[in-house]
Amino acid sequence: MRLILYSKPGCHLCEGLQEKLEQVQGLSFELEVRNITTREDWFQAYQYEVPVVCQNVAGREEQLPRPSPRATVQQLEQMLQKYLATDDSQ
C-alpha cells in the first residue's frame, strides 16, 4: 500500500504529520512525500490545503480526511486503519 503526503518546505503541519506517519507501526505502507513546489499542478491543487494525504487505489489517488494536528500517532493509525481497510487488495 502506498500513501502520498503532499507538503511544502517550512510547513510545520506537514513536518509534524510526516513524523507521525513515519512512526506508525501497526500498518504496512510506503510513504511518498511530494513537495508541491516542484510541480505547478501539485502547487495549484494543494497550495492552500497542505498537508494532504492520499492513497493510491487502482492507479488513482484518493484523498483521505485530514487528521487533526493534535492527533497522536495512535489516533492517526486508527484513522488510517478505518479508511484503508476498505481496500485490502493494495
C-alpha positions in Angstrom: 0.0 0.0 0.0 1.2 3.5 -0.8 0.4 6.7 0.9 1.3 10.1 -0.6 1.9 13.1 1.5 1.7 16.4 -0.3 3.7 19.0 1.6 5.9 22.1 1.2 9.1 23.2 2.8 8.7 25.1 6.0 5.2 23.8 6.7 5.2 22.8 10.4 1.9 20.9 9.9 3.4 18.9 7.1 6.5 18.1 9.0 4.5 17.0 12.1 2.3 14.8 10.1 5.2 13.2 8.2 6.9 12.4 11.5 3.8 10.8 12.9 3.2 8.8 9.7 6.8 7.5 9.9 6.1 6.3 13.5 3.0 4.3 12.6 3.9 0.6 13.2 0.6 -1.2 13.1 0.1 -0.7 9.3 2.4 -1.6 6.4 2.6 1.2 3.8 5.1 3.0 1.7 5.1 6.8 2.3 5.9 9.0 -0.6 6.4 12.7 0.3 5.8 15.1 -2.6 6.9 18.7 -2.4 4.2 20.7 -4.1 6.7 23.5 -5.0 8.3 21.1 -7.5 5.3 20.8 -9.9 2.9 23.5 -10.9 -0.1 21.1 -11.0 0.5 20.0 -7.4 1.0 23.6 -6.3 -2.2 24.7 -7.9 -4.1 21.8 -6.4 -2.8 21.9 -2.9 -1.2 25.3 -2.1 -3.9 26.1 0.4 -4.6 22.6 1.6 -1.3 21.0 2.7 -0.7 18.7 4.3 -2.7 16.4 2.2 -2.6 12.6 2.4 -3.8 10.4 -0.5 -3.8 6.7 -1.0 -3.1 5.1 -4.4 -6.1 2.9 -5.3 -6.0 1.0 -8.6 -3.7 3.7 -10.1 -5.9 6.6 -8.8 -5.2 8.9 -5.9 -7.9 9.2 -3.3 -7.6 11.9 -0.7 -8.0 10.9 2.9 -9.6 13.1 5.5 -7.1 15.5 7.2 -6.1 14.3 10.6 -6.0 16.8 13.4 -2.5 18.3 14.1 -3.1 17.3 17.7 -3.8 13.6 16.8 -1.4 11.2 18.4 0.4 8.6 16.4 -2.0 6.0 17.8 -5.0 8.1 16.7 -3.5 8.6 13.3 -3.0 4.9 13.0 -6.6 4.2 13.9 -7.8 6.8 11.4 -5.7 5.2 8.7 -7.0 1.7 9.6 -10.5 2.9 9.2 -10.0 4.4 5.7 -7.5 1.9 4.4 -9.5 -1.1 5.5 -11.9 -0.6 2.6 -9.3 -1.6 0.1 -7.3 -4.7 1.1 -6.2 -5.5 -2.4 -3.3 -3.0 -2.3 
